[in-house]
Amino acid sequence: MATGQSRSSNQLVVPQATAALEQMKYEVAQELGIQIPQDGYYGFMATRDTGAIGGHITRRLVQIAEQQLSGNRLR
């Protein structure tokens, strides 16, 4: 698969969120000490690492949503 292409059929409800999600991916990977390939090809990464990144992103998004629903702001 070419760089930057995805087989995922998921579509973002807010297309402008793409940049924010990309930034979050790099932040989470850095926090976990995982190096994301510069060429964008994840085929050589361990499934455990990619799963950890995705899991932490999901936790963070749920936390943000819960805080917004409760009326609290982040940080």
Secondary structure as UniProt FT lines:
FT   TURN            3..4
FT   TURN            15..16
FT   HELIX           17..32
FT   TURN            38..39
FT   TURN            43..44
FT   HELIX           47..69
FT   TURN            70..71
//
